[in-house]
Every structure is written in C-alpha cells, then in structure tokens.
Amino acid sequence: MVVVVFGVLLLGVASACDTAAMLAMDQGPFTSHNGQGSIYETAAELSGAAPLTLLPQDKGDESPACLDGSPYGFYFVPSKTGSTKWTISIEGGGWCYDEDGCYSRSKMALGSSKGWAKTAGCGCMNTVGDGLDADCNCLYMPYGDGASFSGYRAKLWQVPNVANATLTFRGIKNLDATLDWAFAHGMDKATEFVLTGGSAGGLSTFLHADRVAARVKQESPNMKKIRAAPVVGYFLDHANFKHTAGTPNTPSWATSNYTDWMKYIYHMQNLSFGPDGGLTEKCHEEQVSAGRDPALCFMSPHMQDTIETPFFVFNSKYDSWQLGHEFQSAWTTKAEQDAVIQYGKDFMQQFAPVAASPKNGAFITSCICHGCPWPQLSLEGKTTYQHYAAWMAGNTTGTASIHIDTRLPNGGGEITFAQCAKFPQNGEILV
C-alpha cells in the first residue's frame, strides 16, 4: 500500500487572484498566469521583451482602464525578421466574482497597471514546419478588468459597504483600444493572425475570437489566415462535489456554485451583446430562443458553437483549477475519486460539439493540470505542438485534428510530469 501526498490546493470558497497570497501562487512556476499569457512556461521561450505601452485615456467614459481606473496597457514585441505573422496573447488570472473581490484585486497587478513591469515578453502561437514559430509580431495583453475583457460600465461602480470605494469596468474597451493601436502599428499589413490566451485568457479567446477576426478581416487586406488557440479556457458548467448552490445574482460569498459566480459577474460588470458588449449577439439569440439565461454566454460550453473562427483547444479533461474551484474536491475519498473520473466524462460530453466541428482542432490531455507541460505531452506518436502545427497548416481537418487522451487521470499513472497533480493508482491512498 502506497501513500501519496495530495498536491493540489483546494479552494472551497469563491476566490481567484484577489489576495496577495493567491496572486503570488498563480504567478508561480508551471501556471497559465505567469506573465507569458498562454502556452509558454519560461521567459526563455518567449520571442523577446518589450516596454510597457500605456494607452491614453482621452475618450471620456469609453477610455480604457483597469479596475482602479489606472490606464490600461500592453507589451508589443515586433518581429526581428520583418515577419507579417501576428499573435495577440491574453493573460489569465481567474475572475473577481463580486465587488469585494474586485476591489481587493484593484489594489494588485491583476486590477491595476500601477505596478506593472516596465518590460515583458510575449509568446508567438504562429507555427512553422511542425512546431511553433519563434518569430512573429507578438502583443501580450496583461489582465486588468477581472471579467475576461468582457464588461463595460460607463460610470464608476460603487463597492457596497465601503465608503468612497469604486470600481471601473472597461474590459471590452481595453480590448478594442489595444486593437486600434495594433492596426495603427503594423497589424493592418498582417498575413496571419492568432488570438490566444491561458485560463481566463483562454476564456477571453473563446469570447472574442469572432470580434477580433471581424476587425482583422476588415482592416488587414492581405490577411490569409485567422485562427484562435484557447489554452485551458474550457471551463465547464458543472456542480461542485456536494451539489451546493446559492441564489442567482447574489455575490459569490453567498454561494459555492461556480456557475452562479459567473452569472454574478455578468450582472455586476454589465456584460452585454453588441458593440459595447463582450458577448456575441448570436449566442444571445441561441440562449433566449431556448429559454435559457443569456448569462450562460459567458461560459465556453454554452457559446463555443456560435464561434465562426477556427480554433484549436489545449485543455485537460481533468483540469486541476476546475477540480479545485468548481468541483471543490481534494479527491481524498473513494467517492470523490470516482467523481473526478466522472468529471472527465462530463468534460468530454460538454466538449463533444467542439470535437464535432470540422473547422476545429484540439489536444485534450488526461494530465491533472492547469499550467500543463505542453512541450512534453504527446498523443498518437506526436507532440502537442506537432498536432497544432499540422492543424494550422491545414494538413489535418475534422476528426484528424482532434486528439484526446482517453485514459484515466494522468494516463492511468503513465504520465508523471511534475505539473500533473497526484491521483491514486493501484490501491494507493491519497492524503
């Protein structure tokens, strides 16, 4: 009998990166929130470093801004070889689920630009040959709004029960203003474009792929290829292990159900549909016609089928963030362990429409990870990057572009990378 030490932090309450301790943890090694924005693990893998560019706040109530009202900005690393390939990479960092959480976040790097690094890198998600292209025009978008660049309120929002405390919700304006800058600085001449992001940035990629693609098609006349690459951004609409739920449209501390948390963000940050909204009209029509809450358009499984832009998903069916925050289980009991395995089945069920679309691609691992070891993972005799590059090049389509590890957690014990959280195998006891 073997005893395995449980290796995933369980968060049984609504929390993301809204405290200094959680922010430090999320910016540690092997995460999707460490400043690279998507699939890269170390600064050495990035295309270079660039100075912080802060956008002007000269449009009144439509000016880009972080939660604390400070200017929004980004880091742009131009190609060293004159490439016309472009990547825009969006940082992750969870969400702030209520006003208290957003106010706490507004005092830190995920909600204020005041402490942002003077320089940062960016990782290209364009491809060459059978791997990632090391050189492109790469624009890295740090977070700042707490709602995956989707909310907008023209006026300041009061924090309940805190005197003179307000929040600025301008996520969609941050995205649009960044695109304005990019087109004015060379993206109008681009021939290939990839939108990507990790975790909450992965959700941003799902949400905004068509919005960005529409502008690229209109303003980049030489464009030949537009793709999206969401990384660990497919967050399920799923109950927690105890099946507890709160009252809809109430702050996160009053509920322990992830879907309700996301619905509160929808109302708090005024997520809407159309020019000033981060959600799509097509998804709105689909949800309303089916008698469902349009707030579900803020969740990938409920809006993925409305995305017209081809996208390639990098995800784990046993995503460790989801197991800790959504499922809220440490899987220390047999019942919880069985439920984790069922979670993987539920993931594949909710993911089935993506896999059925001939335009999409995917690499779905069984490694229990969120900051996954993508360069080391392989399926069907090829690495993650080789499968992605084949899809980007159009060498695979349809089911040939969907690569799924059908095994139990961590490949039934065969995957042993440090980024994969422990799971009991062959009679082990997890403590």
C-alpha positions in Angstrom: 0.0 0.0 0.0 1.4 3.4 -1.0 0.5 6.7 0.5 0.5 9.7 -1.9 0.6 13.3 -0.6 -2.2 15.4 -2.2 -0.7 18.0 -4.4 -3.5 20.4 -5.4 -4.6 23.4 -3.4 -8.3 23.1 -2.7 -10.3 26.3 -2.5 -13.7 25.6 -1.1 -14.8 29.3 -1.2 -15.0 31.7 -4.1 -11.5 33.0 -4.6 -9.2 33.6 -7.5 -6.3 36.0 -7.5 -7.9 38.6 -5.3 -5.4 38.4 -2.4 -1.6 38.9 -2.5 -1.1 35.3 -1.5 -3.3 33.9 -4.3 -1.7 36.2 -6.8 1.8 35.0 -5.8 0.6 31.4 -6.1 -0.9 32.0 -9.5 2.3 33.6 -10.7 4.4 30.7 -9.6 6.0 28.1 -11.9 4.0 25.9 -14.3 0.9 28.1 -14.4 -1.0 30.0 -17.1 -0.8 33.2 -15.2 2.9 33.8 -15.0 3.2 36.6 -17.5 3.5 34.6 -20.7 -0.2 34.6 -21.3 -0.7 31.2 -22.8 1.2 28.0 -23.6 4.7 29.0 -22.6 6.3 28.1 -19.2 9.5 30.2 -19.1 10.7 33.6 -20.2 13.5 31.9 -22.3 10.8 30.5 -24.6 9.4 34.0 -25.5 10.1 36.0 -28.6 11.8 38.8 -26.7 11.0 41.6 -24.3 9.3 44.9 -24.9 8.5 48.1 -22.9 5.1 48.7 -21.4 2.8 50.8 -23.6 0.0 52.6 -21.7 -3.0 53.7 -23.7 -4.3 57.3 -23.5 -7.5 57.9 -21.5 -8.9 60.6 -23.9 -12.3 59.1 -24.7 -14.1 60.1 -21.5 -16.3 57.3 -20.2 -15.2 55.0 -23.0 -11.5 55.3 -22.2 -9.6 52.0 -21.5 -8.9 51.5 -17.8 -8.1 48.8 -15.2 -10.3 48.2 -12.2 -8.8 51.0 -10.2 -9.1 53.5 -13.1 -5.4 53.4 -14.0 -4.5 53.3 -17.7 -4.7 50.0 -19.5 -1.6 48.9 -21.4 0.3 46.0 -23.1 3.7 44.8 -24.3 4.5 44.6 -28.0 7.5 42.6 -29.3 7.9 43.3 -33.1 9.3 40.6 -35.4 13.0 40.6 -35.7 12.9 39.4 -39.3 10.1 41.5 -40.8 7.5 38.7 -40.5 3.9 39.6 -41.3 2.6 37.0 -38.8 0.9 38.3 -35.7 -0.1 36.8 -32.3 -2.1 38.6 -29.6 -1.7 36.7 -26.3 -4.1 37.4 -23.4 -3.1 36.8 -19.7 -5.0 34.6 -17.4 -5.7 35.2 -13.7 -9.2 33.9 -12.8 -12.0 36.4 -12.2 -13.2 38.6 -9.4 -16.7 37.3 -8.5 -18.1 40.2 -6.6 -17.4 43.8 -5.7 -15.3 43.0 -2.6 -13.1 40.7 -4.7 -12.8 43.2 -7.5 -11.9 45.9 -5.0 -9.2 43.7 -3.5 -7.9 42.9 -7.0 -7.8 46.6 -7.9 -5.0 47.0 -5.4 -2.9 44.4 -7.2 -1.3 43.7 -10.6 -4.4 41.9 -12.0 -6.5 45.0 -11.4 -4.1 47.9 -11.7 -1.4 48.9 -14.1 0.4 51.0 -11.4 2.8 48.2 -10.5 3.2 46.5 -13.9 6.6 45.6 -15.0 8.5 48.0 -17.2 9.2 45.2 -19.7 7.7 41.8 -20.5 7.8 39.2 -23.2 5.3 37.5 -25.5 5.0 34.0 -26.9 4.1 33.5 -30.6 1.4 31.0 -31.4 2.0 31.1 -35.1 3.6 27.9 -36.5 6.4 27.0 -38.9 7.1 23.4 -40.0 6.0 21.1 -37.3 6.3 23.5 -34.3 5.8 27.0 -33.0 7.3 29.9 -34.9 9.8 31.7 -32.6 9.4 35.0 -34.5 6.3 37.0 -35.1 4.8 40.3 -34.1 3.6 39.5 -30.6 1.4 41.6 -28.5 0.9 40.5 -24.8 -2.2 41.8 -23.1 -2.0 41.7 -19.3 -5.2 41.4 -17.4 -6.8 44.3 -15.5 -10.6 44.0 -15.5 -11.4 40.7 -13.8 -14.0 39.6 -16.4 -12.0 38.3 -19.4 -12.1 41.7 -21.1 -15.9 41.5 -21.4 -17.6 44.1 -19.2 -18.4 47.7 -19.6 -20.0 50.4 -17.4 -19.6 54.0 -18.4 -19.7 55.2 -14.9 -17.9 54.1 -11.7 -19.4 51.3 -9.8 -19.8 51.6 -6.0 -18.4 48.9 -3.7 -21.1 48.1 -1.2 -20.5 49.0 2.4 -17.1 50.6 1.7 -17.1 54.4 1.8 -15.7 56.1 -1.3 -14.7 52.8 -2.9 -15.5 52.5 -6.6 -14.6 50.2 -9.5 -14.0 50.8 -13.2 -15.4 48.2 -15.5 -13.9 48.7 -19.0 -12.7 45.3 -20.2 -14.2 45.4 -23.7 -12.8 48.9 -24.2 -9.4 47.7 -23.2 -9.6 45.0 -25.9 -10.9 47.4 -28.6 -8.3 50.2 -27.8 -5.5 47.6 -28.0 -6.7 46.5 -31.4 -6.8 50.2 -32.5 -3.2 50.5 -31.5 -2.2 47.3 -33.2 -3.7 48.2 -36.6 -2.0 51.6 -36.4 1.3 49.9 -35.8 1.5 47.3 -38.5 -1.2 44.8 -38.0 -3.0 46.2 -41.0 -0.3 44.6 -43.1 -0.5 41.2 -41.4 -1.0 38.0 -43.4 -1.5 35.6 -40.5 -3.1 36.2 -37.1 -3.6 34.1 -34.0 -5.6 35.1 -30.9 -4.6 33.1 -27.8 -4.6 33.2 -24.0 -4.4 31.0 -21.0 -7.0 30.2 -18.3 -9.2 33.4 -18.0 -7.3 34.5 -21.1 -8.4 31.2 -22.7 -12.0 32.1 -22.0 -11.2 35.6 -23.4 -10.0 33.8 -26.6 -13.3 31.9 -26.9 -15.4 35.0 -26.2 -13.6 37.5 -28.5 -12.3 35.3 -31.4 -15.0 36.5 -33.8 -15.0 40.1 -32.6 -11.2 40.3 -33.3 -11.5 38.3 -36.5 -14.1 40.6 -37.9 -11.8 43.6 -37.5 -8.8 41.7 -38.8 -10.7 40.8 -42.0 -11.8 44.4 -42.5 -8.6 46.2 -41.6 -5.9 43.8 -42.8 -6.5 43.4 -46.5 -3.5 40.9 -47.0 -4.8 38.6 -44.3 -4.7 34.9 -45.4 -5.2 33.0 -42.1 -7.1 33.8 -38.9 -7.1 31.3 -36.1 -7.7 31.1 -32.3 -5.8 29.0 -29.8 -7.5 29.0 -26.3 -5.4 27.3 -23.7 -7.1 25.8 -20.6 -10.1 28.0 -21.1 -12.8 25.4 -21.4 -14.4 25.8 -18.0 -17.4 23.5 -17.5 -20.9 24.5 -16.4 -20.7 21.9 -13.5 -21.9 21.4 -10.0 -19.5 21.0 -7.1 -19.0 17.7 -5.4 -21.5 18.5 -2.7 -24.0 19.9 -5.2 -24.5 23.1 -3.2 -25.8 26.2 -4.8 -26.8 29.7 -3.8 -29.2 32.3 -5.0 -28.7 33.5 -8.6 -27.5 37.1 -9.0 -26.1 37.3 -5.5 -22.4 37.9 -4.6 -20.0 35.0 -4.6 -19.7 34.7 -0.8 -23.4 33.8 -0.7 -23.0 30.7 -3.0 -20.5 28.0 -3.6 -21.5 27.2 -7.2 -19.2 28.3 -10.0 -21.9 28.9 -12.5 -23.6 31.3 -10.1 -20.3 33.1 -9.6 -20.0 33.7 -13.3 -23.6 34.9 -13.6 -23.0 37.5 -10.9 -20.0 38.8 -12.9 -22.4 39.1 -15.9 -24.7 41.4 -13.9 -22.0 43.2 -11.9 -19.8 44.2 -14.9 -22.8 44.7 -17.2 -21.7 42.1 -19.8 -23.8 42.7 -22.8 -24.2 42.0 -26.6 -23.3 44.2 -29.4 -20.7 47.0 -30.0 -20.2 47.8 -26.3 -20.5 44.2 -25.1 -18.1 41.4 -24.7 -20.6 38.7 -25.6 -22.0 37.8 -29.0 -25.5 38.5 -30.4 -25.5 35.1 -32.0 -25.1 33.4 -28.6 -27.8 35.7 -27.1 -30.2 34.7 -29.7 -29.5 31.0 -29.2 -29.9 31.1 -25.4 -33.0 33.2 -25.4 -34.7 31.1 -28.1 -34.0 28.0 -26.0 -35.5 29.7 -22.9 -32.1 29.8 -21.1 -30.3 32.6 -19.2 -28.2 34.7 -21.6 -25.6 35.0 -18.9 -24.5 31.5 -19.9 -22.9 33.2 -22.9 -20.0 34.0 -20.5 -19.2 30.3 -20.3 -17.3 28.4 -23.1 -19.5 25.3 -23.4 -22.6 27.5 -24.0 -21.1 29.8 -26.6 -18.5 27.7 -28.4 -20.9 26.6 -31.1 -21.5 30.2 -32.2 -17.8 30.8 -32.9 -17.1 31.1 -36.6 -13.3 31.5 -36.3 -11.5 28.1 -36.5 -9.9 27.4 -33.1 -7.6 24.7 -31.5 -8.2 23.9 -27.9 -5.4 23.0 -25.4 -7.0 21.6 -22.3 -7.1 18.8 -19.7 -10.3 16.9 -19.2 -9.2 16.7 -15.5 -8.3 20.4 -15.3 -6.8 21.0 -11.8 -8.2 24.5 -11.5 -11.7 23.3 -12.2 -11.3 20.3 -9.9 -10.2 22.7 -7.1 -12.5 25.6 -7.7 -15.6 24.2 -9.5 -15.7 20.6 -8.3 -14.2 21.7 -4.9 -12.8 18.4 -4.0 -9.5 17.1 -2.7 -10.4 13.6 -4.0 -9.2 12.0 -0.8 -12.1 9.6 -0.6 -13.2 6.8 -2.9 -16.4 8.7 -3.7 -14.5 11.8 -4.6 -12.1 9.9 -6.8 -14.9 8.2 -8.6 -16.5 11.7 -9.1 -13.2 13.1 -10.5 -13.3 10.3 -13.1 -16.9 11.2 -13.9 -15.9 14.8 -14.2 -13.6 13.8 -17.0 -16.5 12.1 -18.7 -18.6 15.2 -18.2 -15.9 17.3 -19.7 -15.9 15.2 -22.8 -19.7 15.4 -23.0 -19.7 19.2 -22.9 -16.7 19.2 -25.3 -18.4 17.0 -27.9 -19.8 19.9 -30.0 -16.2 21.3 -30.4 -14.9 17.9 -31.5 -17.7 17.5 -33.9 -17.0 20.7 -35.8 -14.8 20.1 -38.9 -13.1 23.5 -38.6 -11.7 23.0 -35.0 -8.7 21.1 -33.6 -7.9 20.0 -30.0 -5.3 18.4 -27.8 -7.1 17.1 -24.6 -4.7 15.6 -22.1 -5.5 13.4 -19.0 -2.7 15.0 -17.0 -4.3 16.7 -14.0 -3.0 20.2 -14.7 -3.9 23.8 -15.5 -0.4 25.0 -16.3 0.2 21.9 -18.3 3.5 20.6 -19.6 2.5 21.0 -23.3 6.0 20.6 -24.8 6.4 17.2 -23.1 2.9 15.8 -23.7 2.2 13.6 -26.7 -0.5 11.5 -28.3 -0.6 9.2 -31.3 3.1 9.5 -31.6 3.3 13.2 -32.0 3.7 16.1 -29.6 1.2 18.8 -28.7 3.0 21.3 -31.0 3.2 18.9 -33.9 -0.6 18.3 -33.8 -1.3 22.0 -33.5 1.1 22.9 -36.4 -0.5 20.3 -38.6 -3.9 21.8 -38.0 -2.5 25.3 -38.5 -1.0 24.3 -41.9 -4.3 22.6 -43.0 -2.7 19.2 -43.1 -5.4 17.8 -40.8 -9.1 18.5 -40.7 -12.1 17.2 -39.0 -11.7 14.3 -36.7 -8.0 14.0 -37.7 -7.4 17.3 -35.9 -9.0 16.2 -32.6 -6.5 14.4 -30.3 -7.9 13.1 -27.0 -6.2 11.1 -24.3 -8.9 8.6 -23.4 -7.1 7.2 -20.4 -7.9 7.8 -16.7 -6.3 10.6 -14.7 -2.6 11.1 -15.6 -2.8 8.4 -18.2 -3.7 5.8 -15.6 -0.4 6.5 -13.9 1.8 6.7 -17.0 2.1 10.5 -17.0 4.4 11.5 -14.2 5.4 15.1 -15.0 5.7 17.5 -12.1 2.9 19.6 -13.4 0.4 16.7 -13.1 -1.2 16.5 -9.7 -1.1 13.2 -7.9 -4.0 10.8 -8.3 -4.3 7.4 -6.6 -3.4 4.4 -8.8 -3.3 0.6 -8.0 -4.6 0.8 -4.4 -2.8 4.0 -3.3 -4.2 6.1 -0.6 -4.3 9.8 -1.2 -3.8 12.0 1.9 
